[in-house]
Amino acid sequence: MATHVEIFLRPLTTRTTQSVVDDVSAAVRTPLLREPAYEDEAYAGSRDDVMVELFVGHGYEDDDDMPLSSHPFMLRFRSLSRDVAAAQVVLRRVYAELEKAGDYSMFATYDLQYRLDLT
């Protein structure tokens, strides 16, 4: 059973990685700090029981209706208690905050398997 959900982001204008990290940190309502333990460039923080990780240049290729390669930032939400419903609650709130700002093309996925309908 999946324990994480993701948002894939593409800035609509040229942005620095730090400005994306700042926007996401504000939407999550917790600072995302550089995480040197990961092989890829990543930033992480936690909100309640949910670990939030922002990956830069994730390397995933397109899959069916998911244009992964054109959205270079992946924001992963995973519950530390393996409660994917809790992760989805945080994802939905963050997605709404980022959508309201209007600075990103975005879509959400469930365990990289299919798109989540957030309408």
C-alpha positions in Angstrom: 0.0 0.0 0.0 1.3 3.4 -0.9 2.3 5.7 1.9 3.0 8.9 -0.1 1.5 11.4 -2.5 3.2 14.0 -4.7 2.8 17.3 -6.3 4.8 18.0 -9.5 5.6 21.7 -10.0 6.7 23.8 -12.9 7.2 27.6 -12.4 5.3 29.6 -15.0 8.2 32.2 -15.0 11.9 31.8 -14.5 12.5 31.3 -10.8 15.5 30.3 -8.7 15.5 27.1 -6.8 15.6 29.1 -3.6 12.4 31.1 -4.6 10.6 27.8 -5.2 11.8 26.4 -1.8 10.6 29.6 -0.2 7.1 29.4 -1.9 6.7 25.8 -0.9 7.9 26.4 2.7 5.3 29.2 3.0 2.6 26.9 1.7 3.6 24.0 3.9 3.9 26.5 6.9 7.2 25.1 7.9 10.8 25.7 6.6 12.2 23.2 4.2 15.9 22.8 4.7 18.6 21.4 2.4 18.8 17.7 3.0 22.3 16.4 2.4 21.4 12.8 3.0 19.7 12.5 -0.4 21.7 11.8 -3.5 19.6 14.4 -5.4 19.2 18.0 -4.5 16.4 18.0 -1.9 14.8 20.0 0.9 12.8 18.6 3.7 10.6 19.5 6.7 7.8 18.0 8.6 4.3 19.2 9.4 2.4 17.3 12.1 3.0 13.6 11.2 3.8 14.3 7.6 7.3 14.5 6.1 7.4 17.0 3.2 10.3 16.6 0.7 11.0 18.9 -2.3 13.2 17.3 -4.9 14.8 19.4 -7.6 15.3 17.7 -11.0 13.7 14.4 -10.0 14.5 12.6 -13.3 11.1 10.9 -13.8 10.0 10.6 -17.4 6.4 11.1 -18.7 3.9 8.4 -18.0 0.5 8.3 -19.7 -1.3 11.5 -18.6 1.4 12.6 -16.3 3.9 15.1 -17.8 6.6 14.4 -15.2 9.6 15.5 -17.2 8.2 19.0 -17.8 7.6 19.6 -14.1 11.1 19.6 -12.6 10.1 19.9 -8.9 8.5 17.0 -7.1 7.0 17.7 -3.7 6.4 14.4 -1.8 4.2 14.0 1.2 4.6 10.9 3.4 3.1 10.1 6.7 5.6 8.9 9.3 2.8 6.6 10.7 2.1 5.3 7.2 -1.3 7.0 7.1 -1.6 8.1 3.5 -4.9 9.9 4.2 -3.0 12.2 6.6 -0.5 12.9 3.8 -3.3 13.7 1.4 -4.8 16.2 3.8 -1.5 18.2 3.9 -1.1 17.8 0.1 -4.5 19.2 -0.6 -3.9 22.2 1.6 -0.5 23.0 0.1 -1.8 22.5 -3.4 -4.6 25.0 -2.7 -2.2 27.5 -1.4 0.2 27.2 -4.4 -2.8 27.2 -6.8 -4.1 30.4 -5.3 -0.8 32.1 -5.9 -0.9 31.2 -9.6 2.8 30.9 -10.1 3.0 27.2 -11.0 1.7 24.6 -13.4 0.9 21.6 -11.1 -0.6 18.2 -10.8 -0.8 15.7 -8.0 -0.2 11.9 -8.0 -0.8 9.0 -5.8 2.4 7.0 -5.3 3.4 8.0 -8.9 0.7 5.6 -10.1 -2.1 8.0 -11.2 -3.2 11.6 -11.0 -5.2 12.7 -8.1 -8.3 14.8 -8.9 -8.2 17.8 -6.6 -11.2 19.6 -8.0 
